[in-house]
Each structure stands twice: as C-alpha cells, then as structure tokens.
Amino acid sequence: MKIISIKRILIFLLCFFLYNSLNAQDLQEFSTDTAQFIDQFEEFVKRNITEQQEDNFEIFIDQWDTGYFSDKIKTRFIEVCNLILTRNTHR
C-alpha cells in the first residue's frame, strides 16, 4: 500500500470538493459532529469519482475513522468544507 501524505490527501479532497460543490444544490451545510460529517462527506464525494479516486478516498476515510487526524484538524477541515459550501450557495 502506498503511503500518501496528509497534505496530499487534503489537497486532493479539497480540490475535488470545490469542483463538486458547484453541483451540490441540496446540501447547505455539513454537520460539525465528526461522525456525522464523514458520512455526509462520503455521500457527497462519491457521486462523481473514478475508481482510483475512490481508492484514495477510502484511505482518507480509514484515516479519519482511526484517529490519524487530530480533532483540531478534523474541526478545521469541516469548517473549510462548510465555508466552501456557503460561498458557492451565494453565487
């Protein structure tokens, strides 16, 4: 299994998220609860990803669930995702 850096995963996910958020009319805000967030985020991201992207995303999900990311990083990631959603809904 390849070791993928946290920075690379986050950059990939945020870029993908920005692209997909343009098409997300139904989701107004992600939950700030980390367990609920990851379920919502997974549903949101898996709408339009390739098989290779899905493999990388599964690594991210596993790392999220196993405590690889600190609570501070998780909270900040959720804040950024919600900020992107908010900005895209005001366009």
N, C-alpha and C positions, 0 to 999 in steps of 0.2 A: 504494500500500500504506500502510495506517495505521501510524503509529509508536506502539507500545504500550510503556509504561514497564515496566521490570524489576519494579518493585514491584507493579504491577497484574497482571502475568503470574503472579508468585509467589503473590500473594494468591488469585487465581482458582484456580491449581493446588492450593494447599494446602486451600482450601475444598472443591474437588471431591474431593481426595484424602481428606479427612475423611469426606465423605459416602460415598464408595465403600469406604472401609476397613471400614465396618460390614458390608459384604457379602463381604469378602475372607477366606475361611476357609483357602484353600490357600497363600497367601503369608505366610511367617513373618518374613522379613527381606529387604531389598534388598541387593544386592551393594554393597560400598564401592568397587569399581572403577567409575570414572565411565562407561566404555564399556558395561560390563555393566548398570550401574544404569539407564541411559537406555533400553536395550532392555526391561528388566523393567518400568520405569515406564510406558513407552509401551503395552505389552501390558495392564498394569493399568488405565490410564486409558481406553483406547479401548473398553473393554467397554460403557460406557453414556454416551457423549457425543453431543451433537447435531452436525449438520454445521457450524454456526457455531463451536461449541466446538472442533471438530476443526481448523478453520482456525487458531484462536488457538493450539491445542496444537502444530500444525505449526510455527508461528513460534517457539514455545518450543524445540522440538526442533532447529530450524535454529540458533538462537542457542546452544544447548548444544553442538552439534557444531562450531560455527565459532569457539569461544573467546570469545564475547560475555561469558560468565560466567567469573570467575576461579576458579582451583582452590579457593580458600578458600570462595567462595560455593557451588560445587558440593558440596564436602565437607559444609558446613553444611546444605544442602538435603537431602542423603542422610541425615544424622544426624536431622533433624527428621522425615523420612518414616519412618525406622525407629522413632523414638520413638512416633510415632502408631500404627504397626502394633503395637508392643509393648503399648501401653496398651489398644488395642482387643482384643487377644487375651486380656487378663486380665479382661475384663468378664464 
